[in-house]
Amino acid sequence: MLKLAILISKYLYIGYISLFLIFSWGYVLEERGLSNSRVRYSMHQFNLILVFNITTYIIMYLSGMRSGIGSLGFIVTLSIIMVIFKLLSKKIFEGSCPILWNSILFLINLGVIIICRIDYVLGLKQLMFAMLGLIVALMMPMILKVVPKIEILGLIYLVVMLGLVLLPFFYKESQGGSLNWSYITIFNRRITFQPSELAKIVYIFFLSSLFRKQNSKFKIGLATITSATLVIILVIQKDLGTALIYFMTYITLLYVGTGNITLSGLAIVLASIGSFVAYKGFPHVAVRIDSWKNPLSDPFGGGYQVLQSLFSMGTYGYLGSGLGQGYPEIVPVVESDFIYSAIGEEFGGIFAILLIVIYILIFYRIANIALRSNKKFNSLVVVGIGSLLYVQTILIIGGVMGILPLTGVTLPLISAGGSSLIITIIMISIVQWIQRNNMIEKKLEIEEAKKHREYIIEHRNRGLFEKDIKAYKDVVSEESEE
């Protein structure tokens, strides 16, 4: 019975994610027309998330897991959080992109499930972090409305950003060999977090405020020096992945903000030289590169993680082992850095490939929102967020599959980690806030155009009516004279 249920679930999961993408495509096609069926596509998408949870509960319960993900209370709580957020976001972010929200919720939901399957306690923490992130996301429109003129606070962003990345040097909390963790104490309880994650938002706002108007050598120089300083600090803290993410975000915004491809090319050349220097000067950088080039050269050391990840994803093929039937725990740090290998192992290669397509869908919708923004600052913010998430996704999936060197970043919205999850949700909410403003402005433009058209028609009709009255008066006066 259990084997049959697991076999059926393999096909069901692939069917769920396939339908999710099909409904997304249907929404995009209908978006160009006047049909209301796109609302139906959006609801079908969200319903798939709930059906996904029901299937997961049944499989894990039959597998003998009566607690954790096999607990009815856990899966019901997860589903209720999704439903409440869906209803509130529709009200608070009226006019935002429902496909983007659904995609985000699908990834968060999948992340909580796979983490809970690996470690129940860690799964509960991830669920709480997700709930906290979604609550903050719902508050973002109010927060951004209170802050006046966010586009002119460039110097404040600079000070806050540098303060955040330097914080671990004063309040250090080392984890996983990296020195980019810090802590705060609340009610005698120590809470650790990554300041560089929070600094991502401030960094994007900083660059966007610099490039929002006519660019000068001073602005470009300030952006370049600041970005180089951040990268050097992060390399010293052994946070190579985040350093690369910051640099690629800088390159993207430099090109989009200035339109100068020569400057972007020069920055890439200088970064390549800096990477070579880092490879020769920092041992931890050399270890990552050497392990990537030939993981078999040190199978029980630097290459161990990559090799175990490749074995994990390749063992059970396209359909996977079935949820709860694999051995993802063998891969070190599987709940964060290598969560994609756990998904590939238990959900299968087809599911893992389609998961990448969902990320592509997210980036497409973000790019679409950026193109619709009337304000350059808003457009740059959206581009910065999109490029940051895009680079982060490429780095982690490429590292897990052995295509790129390991960087230690998390898979957005799925990997375990409160700082990363909450900040990513907040960034998406900022994108949706800008989309909401775009729709409000568009609606106002349509109303103004409609009023203008009605005014012209009314004025024209009134003019014709007045001519008729004048002609009638002339006829009457002529008859009276006769």
C-alpha positions as a printed Julia matrix, in Angstrom:
482×3 Matrix{Float64}:
   0.0    0.0     0.0
   2.75   2.44    0.99
   4.87   1.66   -2.09
   1.87   2.19   -4.37
   1.03   5.51   -2.65
   4.61   6.72   -2.99
   4.72   5.73   -6.66
   1.48   7.62   -7.34
   2.74  10.63   -5.39
   5.8   10.9    -7.65
   3.58  11.48  -10.65
   1.21  13.69   -8.67
   3.97  16.07   -7.6
   5.2   16.39  -11.17
   1.6   16.97  -12.25
   1.09  19.66   -9.61
   4.14  21.69  -10.57
   3.38  21.22  -14.29
  -0.18  22.5   -13.84
   1.14  25.37  -11.77
   3.29  26.47  -14.7
   0.51  25.87  -17.24
  -1.83  28.11  -15.26
   0.93  30.74  -15.13
   1.24  30.64  -18.9
  -2.53  30.9   -19.25
  -2.57  33.95  -16.98
   0.16  35.66  -19.0
  -1.71  35.03  -22.26
  -5.02  36.27  -20.86
  -3.32  39.31  -19.37
  -2.96  40.78  -22.84
  -6.7   40.55  -23.45
  -9.87  41.7   -21.72
 -10.97  38.31  -20.39
 -11.45  37.77  -16.65
 -10.34  34.14  -16.87
  -6.9   35.09  -15.56
  -8.49  35.4   -12.12
  -9.53  31.78  -12.47
  -5.98  30.76  -13.42
  -4.65  32.53  -10.33
  -7.09  30.74   -8.02
  -6.34  27.35   -9.59
  -2.66  27.99   -8.97
  -3.19  28.69   -5.31
  -5.49  25.68   -4.91
  -2.65  23.49   -6.19
  -0.57  24.58   -3.19
  -3.26  23.32   -0.83
  -3.64  20.05   -2.76
   0.15  19.69   -2.62
  -0.03  19.93    1.18
  -2.84  17.37    1.43
  -0.89  14.87   -0.69
   2.22  15.45    1.41
   0.36  14.81    4.65
  -1.15  11.56    3.35
   2.2   10.22    2.11
   4.11  11.07    5.29
   1.32   9.73    7.5
   1.29   6.43    5.61
   5.08   6.33    5.92
   4.7    6.15    9.69
   5.51   9.76   10.49
   2.88  10.74   13.04
   4.63  13.96   14.02
   6.31  16.69   12.05
   5.18  16.89    8.46
   2.98  13.84    9.05
   1.09  15.73   11.73
  -2.3   17.08   10.68
  -1.78  20.12   12.89
   1.44  21.06   11.12
   0.09  20.78    7.59
  -3.15  22.56    8.53
  -1.19  25.42   10.13
   0.98  25.75    7.05
  -2.08  25.82    4.77
  -3.95  28.34    6.96
  -0.96  30.71    6.86
  -0.97  30.5     3.07
  -4.73  31.14    2.84
  -4.68  34.11    5.24
  -1.79  35.73    3.43
  -3.46  35.17    0.07
  -6.64  36.92    1.23
  -4.86  39.82    2.95
  -2.35  40.43    0.16
  -5.19  40.64   -2.35
  -6.68  43.44   -0.26
  -3.51  45.28    0.79
  -1.62  44.92   -2.51
  -4.6   45.54   -4.76
  -3.4   45.53   -8.35
  -0.26  43.51   -7.61
   0.75  40.44   -9.61
  -1.07  37.31   -8.25
   1.17  34.98  -10.26
   4.22  36.38   -8.49
   2.56  35.95   -5.08
   1.52  32.38   -5.91
   5.03  31.48   -7.05
   6.52  32.89   -3.85
   4.02  30.99   -1.69
   4.69  27.77   -3.61
   8.44  28.03   -2.96
   7.99  28.94    0.72
   5.57  26.05    1.15
   7.95  23.6    -0.55
  10.86  24.85    1.55
   9.03  24.39    4.85
   7.98  20.87    3.84
  11.39  19.63    2.71
  13.18  21.18    5.71
  10.65  19.68    8.11
  11.17  16.31    6.42
  14.92  16.62    7.11
  14.7   18.13   10.61
  11.35  18.68   12.33
  12.63  21.33   14.78
  14.32  23.23   11.98
  11.13  22.95    9.96
   9.14  24.57   12.76
  11.64  27.42   12.89
  11.37  27.85    9.13
   7.59  27.98    9.44
   7.83  30.71   12.07
  10.33  32.67    9.99
   8.03  32.37    6.97
   5.07  33.62    9.01
   7.12  36.54   10.34
   8.33  37.42    6.85
   4.8   37.35    5.44
   3.54  39.56    8.28
   6.28  42.12    7.59
   5.46  41.91    3.87
   1.86  42.91    4.58
   3.12  45.9     6.56
   5.5   47.14    3.83
   2.99  49.43    2.03
   2.34  51.23    5.31
   6.06  51.42    6.15
   7.03  52.73    2.71
   4.2   55.24    2.82
   5.4   56.62    6.15
   9.02  57.06    4.98
   9.09  60.35    3.0
  10.93  60.54   -0.32
  12.77  57.23   -0.13
  14.55  58.03   -3.39
  16.58  60.95   -1.93
  18.0   59.19    1.14
  21.21  58.08   -0.58
  23.65  59.16    2.14
  21.52  57.56    4.85
  21.49  54.31    2.87
  25.28  54.49    2.57
  25.84  54.89    6.32
  23.32  52.18    7.27
  24.71  49.76    4.7
  28.33  50.13    5.81
  27.26  49.87    9.44
  25.48  46.58    8.77
  28.33  44.85    6.92
  30.85  46.01    9.54
  28.68  44.87   12.46
  30.1   41.29   12.58
  33.56  42.71   13.36
  32.18  44.14   16.61
  29.45  41.62   17.47
  30.84  38.47   15.94
  28.97  35.15   15.67
  30.86  32.65   13.52
  28.82  29.95   11.76
  29.94  27.46    9.14
  33.38  29.06    8.9
  31.96  32.43    7.78
  32.41  35.55    9.87
  29.41  37.41    8.5
  27.04  36.55   11.36
  26.17  38.89   14.19
  23.72  38.94   17.08
  21.38  41.09   19.11
  20.14  40.47   22.63
  16.41  40.79   23.31
  15.01  39.96   26.76
  18.3   38.21   27.65
  17.93  36.02   24.57
  20.65  36.02   21.92
  19.31  36.18   18.36
  21.77  35.61   15.51
  21.32  37.01   12.03
  23.26  37.95    8.88
  23.65  41.73    8.57
  24.71  41.33    4.92
  21.22  40.0     4.11
  19.52  43.11    5.47
  22.13  45.27    3.77
  21.01  43.89    0.37
  17.85  46.0     0.42
  19.7   49.11    1.58
  22.38  48.54   -1.08
  19.79  48.38   -3.88
  18.09  51.54   -2.6
  21.49  53.27   -2.39
  22.49  52.5    -5.99
  18.99  53.31   -7.26
  19.04  56.7    -5.56
  22.43  57.46   -7.15
  21.42  56.51  -10.69
  17.85  57.85  -10.64
  18.8   61.18  -12.25
  21.47  62.44  -14.61
  24.66  60.57  -13.8
  28.01  62.16  -13.07
  31.55  60.92  -12.59
  31.16  61.51   -8.86
  28.06  59.3    -8.6
  29.6   56.51  -10.66
  32.82  56.75   -8.66
  30.96  56.68   -5.34
  28.95  53.63   -6.42
  32.09  51.85   -7.6
  34.18  52.58   -4.51
  31.31  51.63   -2.18
  30.66  48.37   -4.03
  34.35  47.47   -4.07
  34.57  48.15   -0.33
  31.57  45.93    0.37
  33.0   43.1    -1.73
  36.39  43.27    0.04
  34.74  43.25    3.47
  32.61  40.21    2.55
  35.62  38.33    1.14
  37.47  38.96    4.4
  34.4   37.62    6.24
  34.59  34.51    3.96
  31.15  35.24    2.53
  32.14  34.72   -1.1
  28.65  34.13   -2.46
  27.2   37.34   -1.05
  30.24  39.28   -2.3
  29.61  38.01   -5.83
  25.88  38.79   -5.55
  26.66  42.39   -4.53
  29.09  42.79   -7.4
  26.71  41.42  -10.05
  23.92  43.64   -8.72
  26.26  46.62   -9.05
  27.12  45.68  -12.66
  23.42  45.35  -13.55
  22.36  48.65  -12.01
  25.41  50.42  -13.42
  24.43  49.37  -16.92
  20.7   49.99  -16.5
  21.24  53.28  -14.67
  23.87  54.76  -16.99
  23.36  52.84  -20.24
  27.14  52.78  -20.62
  28.29  49.31  -21.63
  31.95  50.38  -21.6
  31.83  51.11  -17.86
  30.14  47.79  -17.16
  32.74  45.93  -19.25
  35.57  47.72  -17.45
  34.06  46.78  -14.09
  33.91  43.12  -15.14
  37.58  43.21  -16.2
  38.64  44.76  -12.9
  36.54  42.2   -11.01
  38.2   39.37  -12.91
  41.62  40.7   -11.87
  40.37  41.0    -8.29
  39.08  37.43   -8.36
  42.49  36.17   -9.46
  44.14  38.13   -6.65
  41.62  36.7    -4.16
  42.34  33.18   -5.46
  46.05  33.67   -4.85
  45.79  35.66   -1.64
  42.96  34.02    0.33
  43.3   30.29    1.13
  39.55  29.77    1.63
  38.91  31.13   -1.87
  41.53  28.79   -3.36
  39.96  25.78   -1.61
  36.53  26.54   -3.13
  37.97  26.93   -6.63
  40.19  23.83   -6.45
  37.32  21.69   -5.13
  35.12  22.9    -7.98
  37.72  22.16  -10.66
  38.26  18.61   -9.44
  36.17  17.44   -6.47
  37.65  13.93   -6.74
  41.07  15.34   -5.87
  39.88  15.65   -2.26
  36.8   13.4    -1.95
  36.78  13.45    1.86
  37.62  17.12    2.21
  36.78  20.07   -0.01
  35.07  17.95   -2.66
  32.94  15.89   -0.28
  29.84  18.1    -0.36
  29.71  18.38   -4.14
  30.26  14.66   -4.66
  27.56  13.7    -2.16
  25.2   16.21   -3.76
  25.77  14.75   -7.22
  25.28  11.2    -5.91
  22.1   12.32   -4.12
  20.51  13.85   -7.22
  21.63  11.11   -9.58
  20.71   8.03   -7.58
  16.92   7.97   -8.06
  16.63   9.48  -11.52
  13.86  11.62  -12.98
  11.09  10.53  -10.59
  13.1   10.58   -7.38
  12.93   8.28   -4.37
   9.61   9.64   -3.17
   9.09  12.07   -0.32
  10.58  10.64    2.88
  12.26   7.71    1.12
  15.66   9.21    0.32
  18.76   9.96    2.38
  19.35  13.71    1.99
  20.89  13.93    5.49
  24.1   12.4     4.12
  24.87  15.66    2.33
  26.45  18.16    4.77
  24.42  21.34    5.36
  21.66  19.93    3.14
  18.96  22.03    4.81
  20.46  25.31    3.56
  23.29  25.27    1.03
  22.28  21.96   -0.59
  18.51  21.98   -0.27
  18.2   21.7    -4.07
  19.94  18.31   -4.02
  17.43  17.07   -1.41
  14.56  18.19   -3.66
  16.15  16.5    -6.67
  16.66  13.29   -4.71
  13.15  12.89   -3.31
  10.98  14.72   -5.84
  13.03  13.72   -8.87
  14.95  15.36  -11.68
  11.84  16.42  -13.61
  10.45  18.24  -10.58
  13.83  19.89   -9.95
  13.99  21.15  -13.55
  10.44  22.52  -13.4
  11.38  24.23  -10.13
  13.99  26.19  -12.07
  11.23  27.2   -14.52
   9.25  28.66  -11.6
  12.27  30.81  -10.72
  12.46  31.91  -14.36
   8.76  32.81  -14.15
   9.46  34.95  -11.06
  12.28  36.8   -12.8
  10.09  37.33  -15.87
   7.3   38.88  -13.81
   9.78  41.08  -11.93
  11.27  42.28  -15.22
   7.76  42.99  -16.49
   7.05  45.16  -13.44
  10.34  47.04  -13.92
   9.44  47.87  -17.52
   6.03  49.21  -16.45
   7.42  51.57  -13.82
   7.14  55.25  -14.73
   9.69  56.42  -12.15
  13.32  55.56  -12.83
  14.01  55.01   -9.13
  11.25  52.41   -8.86
  12.41  50.72  -12.03
  16.0   50.52  -10.76
  14.88  49.09   -7.42
  12.91  46.34   -9.14
  15.79  45.57  -11.52
  18.2   45.43   -8.58
  16.0   43.02   -6.64
  15.43  40.85   -9.69
  19.1   40.66  -10.62
  20.11  39.94   -7.02
  17.7   37.02   -6.7
  18.6   35.79  -10.19
  22.34  35.69   -9.44
  21.75  34.07   -6.05
  19.61  31.33   -7.6
  22.14  30.64  -10.37
  25.02  30.49   -7.88
  23.41  28.0    -5.52
  21.92  25.69   -8.15
  25.14  25.82  -10.18
  27.19  25.06   -7.07
  25.01  22.13   -6.03
  25.28  20.62   -9.52
  29.04  21.19   -9.74
  28.73  23.7   -12.59
  29.97  26.64  -10.49
  32.21  26.88   -7.4
  30.44  26.58   -4.07
  29.57  29.96   -2.63
  27.55  29.14    0.48
  24.47  31.17   -0.46
  20.92  29.98    0.11
  18.3   29.01   -2.44
  15.81  31.93   -2.27
  12.62  31.19   -0.29
  13.42  27.47    0.12
  16.67  27.04    2.06
  16.66  27.13    5.86
  17.65  30.48    7.28
  15.57  33.19    8.88
  17.57  36.19    7.66
  17.57  35.11    4.03
  13.91  34.06    3.98
  12.54  37.18    5.66
  14.63  39.59    3.58
  13.7   37.84    0.33
   9.99  38.04    1.18
  10.39  41.73    2.01
  12.14  42.36   -1.31
   9.3   40.69   -3.21
   6.78  42.77   -1.27
   8.65  45.93   -2.33
   8.37  44.8    -5.96
   4.64  44.19   -5.47
   4.24  47.59   -3.81
   5.79  49.21   -6.87
   3.51  47.13   -9.12
   0.54  48.28   -7.03
   1.6   51.91   -7.53
   2.04  51.29  -11.25
  -1.53  49.99  -11.48
  -2.89  52.91   -9.44
  -1.12  55.4   -11.7
  -2.37  53.57  -14.77
  -5.91  53.57  -13.4
  -5.72  57.3   -12.68
  -4.37  57.94  -16.19
  -7.27  55.99  -17.68
  -9.79  57.91  -15.54
  -8.2   61.25  -16.5
  -8.24  60.3   -20.17
 -11.87  59.24  -19.85
 -12.84  62.51  -18.15
 -10.95  64.47  -20.78
 -12.73  62.61  -23.56
 -16.14  63.16  -21.93
 -15.34  66.84  -21.49
 -14.44  67.23  -25.16
 -17.58  65.43  -26.27
 -19.74  67.47  -23.9
 -18.1   70.72  -24.95
 -18.51  69.87  -28.6
 -22.17  68.94  -28.15
 -22.81  72.09  -26.17
 -21.21  74.15  -28.89
 -23.43  72.61  -31.54
 -26.49  73.21  -29.36
 -25.59  76.85  -28.92
 -25.2   77.23  -32.69
 -28.69  75.79  -33.18
 -30.15  78.3   -30.68
 -28.37  81.19  -32.4
 -29.68  80.07  -35.8
 -33.24  79.77  -34.38
 -33.05  83.27  -32.87
 -31.88  84.69  -36.2
 -34.82  83.08  -38.02
 -37.31  84.38  -35.41
 -35.91  87.93  -35.58
 -36.1   87.92  -39.38
 -39.74  86.74  -39.31
 -40.68  89.4   -36.77
 -39.13  92.14  -38.86
 -41.16  91.02  -41.83
